[in-house]
Each structure stands twice: as structure tokens, then as C-alpha cells.
Amino acid sequence: MEIKDLNIGFAMTGSFCTFKKVIPQIKELKKLEANIIPIMSFNSYNLDTKFGKAEEFIKEIEDITKNKIIHTIQGAEPIGPKNMTDILVVAPCSGNTIAKLANSIIDTPVTMAVKSHLRNQKPVVIGISTNDALSGSAENIGKLLNRKNYFFIPFSQDNPITKPTSLVCKFDHLIPTIKEAIQRKQVQPILI
């Protein structure tokens, strides 16, 4: 499956520690000539953290994609009705967002983007990044793993000694996951 000319919604949530791993993947998708529609949650769009300033991430993402970031619920709602995306990626996808998606809570730009996109029965790729994946978020991850149109970037424990319940996706597996998901297949293995 070619990436060229795919309309890829690319949503980022508040797992700020992985932004520097995600942005190179956005660059790679752009090099492959995908049209990337960037989307950010309220927190990822507005909060400065020890991992960087929101304004700097916004500028970098908009410079790479040549598109303005969707950062409001109102901005995300037309994604489905206007058939704007062929596939939607949520990476990093925090435990908070996973819980909302698993329980149909639509109160952020990212959750609205997913809901709107799914109305067209198109694939959503999830890139887990949460410290409670093997505890509080495990049930919600399980729900999404069993739900139609959700596909996961392969993931593993990122630091089992000091963060034994944490999982992070393998961001370098993003493009192969998109290529499989667009064909309605889950890339394997999912646990690395």
C-alpha cells in the first residue's frame, strides 16, 4: 500500500515525553507525500512542559505538514462529514484518551476527530503511550483491541523496572502499521 496522496489525520495527545519520537514519523510521512492533517488535544496544544514549549511544537508540526493544527472540538467535527481523512492516527495516545475512546466520551478535539472519522468506517491507528497501561488503562486498551476499525502500533514495556505498568508503542513501526491498517489488517506482532 502506498502512502503517497493518503489523507492522514494525525492526532497527538498529552504524552509529552514522546513528542520528539513522533515528530520524525510525521516528517517521514510527509517525505512519502502523504497529506497530513494535524490534530492536537487541548493539553498538547496549550501546555508547556519540561519536554518543550507548546508553541515550538505547534510551529514545527505546522511547518512540516503545511497545514494548520485542528485544536478545537468545532474544528474536528467536520472531519467525517467532509470525508477529510482516509486514516486517522492517534500517537501518542495517552491513557486518558484511550479511556475516553473506549467509553465513547467525546470532549476533546482528538476524541471528536476519531468519532467523526469513524462515521465513515475508516481505520484508526493507536500509538499507546501511558504509564498505567498494565493497570488502570488495561481494560480500555482491551476494549479498543476488540473494536472494529481500531489498529495498534506494536508496543512494549518501556521501562519494566522503574515503570512496571507503562507501555509505549514502537514509533518506528508507525508507517508499516498504517500500510496494514489501510487494508484493514493489524500489523503483527503487536507485542514486541
Secondary structure, DSSP 8 states (H G I E B T S, - for coil): ---TT-EEEEEE-S-GGGHHHHHHHHHHHHHTT-EEEEEE-HHHHH--BTTB-HHHHHHHHHHHHSS--B-SHHHHGGGTTTT--SEEEEEEE-HHHHHHHHTT---SHHHHHHHHHHTTT--EEEEEEETTTTTTTHHHHHHHHTSTTEEE--EEES-TTT-TT-EEE-GGGHHHHHHHHTTT---S-SB-
